[in-house]
């Protein structure tokens, strides 16, 4: 469930005022993670590496308050406001701040038509439950080519570009999608450890660099202890 809140009643008041006026309010940080344990758990338990990483992302993000507050741009149409879901997002726009009480991880899967489909996997502390939901949803969207989305949860986007090793990924900013977003390429196996650079993009009105840094630190801790 989500509800509109007054930015002035939150710790994002100044940032909301400043960064909703910026033509480029997105920030991207890239950190190289040690994913040795994640790979071992994947092989030992027969679980997908990307599923495990998504669970770690949700676990780390769910403990940080700012992830549950999301700025969204509105468009005025015929005297009524609605959330922008398409278009160029350039005129007649205002901003609102919403607070959510739950979180989901957006996952992209190849579908049978050769395209991409999307699903939102609810964040839970229960790894087995998350895995079952992840596997069910990704299989369903792959076969049906129909997205399964959760409009009432705050969404953390992900994208795994595993066709090659990547140092960093910078996503587009359209003025429409303001959700935090993580992306990565193929992991790198070394003699003693396996590493993976992950790019984290967020809207500056939602959080500051210190919140993003805390999240990245928590993500590494979660990976180390899964």
Secondary structure, 3 states (H helix, E strand, C coil): CEEEECHHHCCCHHHHHHHCCCCCCEEEEEEEEECHHHHHHHHHHCCCHHHHHHHHHHHHHCCCHHHHEEEEEEEEECCEEEECCCCCCCCCEEEEEEEECCEEEEEEEECCCCCEEEEEEECCCCHHHHHHHHHHHHHHHHHHCCCECCCCCEEEEEEECCCCCCCCCCCCCCCCCCCCEEEECCCEECCCCEEEEEEEEEECCCCCHHHHHHHHHHHHHHHHHC
